[in-house]
Amino acid sequence: MKLLAKPVDAMVVFNSEGRDPRPYKFKIEENGEMVTIKVDQVLSSRKTKVCGAENILYECQSTINGKLRRFELKYFCSRCVWQLYKM
């Protein structure tokens, strides 16, 4: 996987307690146009701490352009920001 660290617009689903957002789909700009990718499956998630800031790293997979691709999405809890971390 290649490290990208690109900010993305994400649609997420929260559990009934309002914790642990799960990515549903996200938009990313590729070649000057916005592309929407639906997250088919969340394989794993883990909480990490970098420089004192809590993050949640999601390992996901989706079918993109007819190919099954794995990628990682990162959620920055303190800033409420999503990032396509690796693809």
N, C-alpha and C positions, 0 to 999 in steps of 0.2 A: 504494500500500500504506500501511496505517496502522501507526504505531509502537505496539506493545503492551508488549513487554518483560515478559511474564508467565512465571513459572516453570512448567515442565511436567515430568511424569513421562515418561521416554522409554525405549523399548526400542531397542537399537542392535546393529549387527553390526560386529565388528572383523575386520581382515584377519589373515592367518596370522602376521604379525609382532607382532600386538597393538597396532598403531598405527592412527591415522586411523579413529575410530569413524564409522559411517555410520548415520544415523537410519532406523529401520524403521517405527515407529509411536510415537505419543505420546498422552497423556491430558491434557485441559484441562477446567477447570470453566467451564461456560457456563450461566447462569441457574440456579445452584444444583445442577446435575447434571454428572457426569463424562461427557465425550464422548471416544471413542477415534477418532483419525484415523490411517489408514495412509498412509505416504509412498509414493506411486506412483512418483515419479521424483525423483532428485537431479540438478538441472540443472547446478549448479556448487558448488564449495567453495573457500574461500580462508582462509588463516591471517592473522590480524591481531593487533596488539599494542595494548592500550589501558592506559595508566598502568603499563606494564611487565608486565601480565598477558597471557598468550597466549590467544587465542580462535580458534575455527574457526567461520566463518559459512557455512551451507549454504542455497543457494537451491533450493527444492523446489516440486513441484506435486502436487496430489491432487484427486480428485473428491470434493467435499464437498456433500452434499444435492443431488446431480445436476448440480452446476456444477464446471467445472475451475477450481481456485483456485491461485494462487501464494502462497507464504509463505516466510519466512526463519526458520531455527532457528539458535540460537547455542549453542555449547558452550564453557564456561569450563574450560580444561584444569586449572588449578591447584586449582579447587574441585570439579571433576567435576559440574558443574551444567548443565542444559539450560534454554533459554529460548525461547519463541515470541517472536521479536523483531519481525517485521512480518507483517501479513496484509492 
